[in-house]
Amino acid sequence: MIIWINGTFGSGKTTTAYELHKRLKNSFVYDPERFGYVLMKNVPRAISKDDFQDYPLWREENFKLLKQISEGYAGIIIVPMTITSEVYFDEIIGRLRETGSLVKHFTLSTSMQTIQKRLRKRLEGRNSWAYQQAEKRIQHLSSDKFKEHIKTDTMPVEEVVETIGTLAGVDLLPDNRTTLRRTIDRLRISLKEIGLFK
């Protein structure tokens, strides 16, 4: 099974993905962005695109790699990735489903006000790419195409994870971490998101 966690930047996809990973016995977090960064660094600036998702190669290779992993891995693949283009959604998630992969898709829906607040915590101001893209992406993601929607403005991460677990029909392990351990784990993810931790 593939659990795809969608949502605009700052919606909590990555934190949710890694928290879900900790609650599933056999799971793997797959990050499609990594291939995007390779593309961006290896294309001459004169012909580069602003968004790596606009490269057909990015969409094709992520489909192929996810298909290969899903056929060879007995566990659950968790994919935290924003996709707001219905065409791109079909090229990856749609094709995976059409070729026999079980994909459970969830969009973390959040208000613009909450997104702005979260992006500021990540040191991303009004001029950041994520901030500039947020409102348009929130509108796109409200489409029925991107169901199942989970409204997360007032929902703690634990509840988001439990909701996804229930909707996906998977059994979650208990979270036996201390409050301090949980806080440290989430801080590591936040620092990774802003590029301060690998």
Residue pairs with C-beta under 8 A, 6 or more apart in sequence:
1 70
1 76
1 77
1 102
1 103
1 104
1 168
1 170
2 66
2 70
2 76
2 77
2 78
2 79
2 96
2 101
2 102
2 103
2 104
3 20
3 76
3 77
3 78
3 79
3 103
3 104
3 106
3 164
3 168
3 170
4 79
4 81
4 93
4 103
4 104
4 105
4 106
5 13
5 16
5 17
5 20
5 78
5 79
5 80
5 81
5 106
5 108
5 164
6 13
6 81
6 82
6 83
6 105
6 106
6 107
6 108
6 141
6 146
7 13
7 82
7 107
7 108
7 109
7 110
7 141
7 152
8 82
8 84
8 110
8 115
8 133
8 134
8 137
8 138
8 141
9 82
9 115
9 119
9 124
9 130
9 133
9 134
9 137
10 110
10 114
10 115
10 116
10 118
10 119
10 122
10 124
10 130
10 134
11 108
11 109
11 110
11 115
11 118
11 152
12 108
12 110
12 118
12 152
12 157
12 160
13 80
13 81
13 82
13 108
14 80
14 189
14 192
14 193
15 157
15 186
15 189
15 190
16 80
16 108
16 157
16 160
16 161
16 164
17 29
17 78
17 79
17 80
18 29
18 185
18 189
19 157
19 158
19 160
19 161
19 186
20 27
20 78
20 161
20 164
20 165
20 172
21 27
21 28
21 29
21 78
22 173
22 175
22 177
22 185
23 161
23 165
23 172
23 173
23 175
24 75
24 76
24 78
24 170
24 172
24 173
25 75
25 173
26 74
26 75
26 76
27 75
27 76
27 77
27 78
28 69
28 73
28 75
28 76
28 77
28 78
29 78
29 79
29 80
30 65
30 66
30 69
30 77
30 78
30 79
31 79
31 80
31 81
32 58
32 62
32 79
32 81
33 52
33 81
35 52
35 58
35 61
35 62
35 65
36 52
36 53
36 55
36 58
37 52
39 52
39 55
39 57
39 58
40 48
40 52
43 49
43 55
49 55
52 58
53 59
53 83
53 85
53 88
59 88
59 91
59 92
60 91
62 92
63 91
63 92
63 95
63 96
66 77
66 79
66 92
66 96
66 101
67 95
67 96
67 99
67 101
69 77
70 77
70 96
70 101
71 101
76 170
82 137
83 89
83 92
83 93
84 136
84 137
84 140
84 141
84 146
85 140
86 143
86 145
89 145
89 146
93 103
93 105
96 103
97 103
104 148
104 167
104 168
105 146
105 147
105 148
106 148
106 149
106 150
106 164
106 167
106 168
107 141
107 146
107 147
107 148
107 149
107 150
108 150
108 152
108 160
109 138
109 141
109 142
109 149
109 150
109 151
109 152
110 118
110 138
110 151
110 152
110 153
111 138
111 153
112 134
112 135
112 138
114 153
115 134
115 138
116 131
116 134
119 125
119 128
119 130
119 131
119 134
121 190
122 190
122 193
122 194
123 194
124 130
124 131
124 194
125 131
126 132
140 146
141 149
142 149
148 167
150 160
150 163
150 164
150 167
152 160
155 163
157 186
158 175
161 172
162 172
165 171
165 172
175 182
177 185
188 197
191 197
192 198
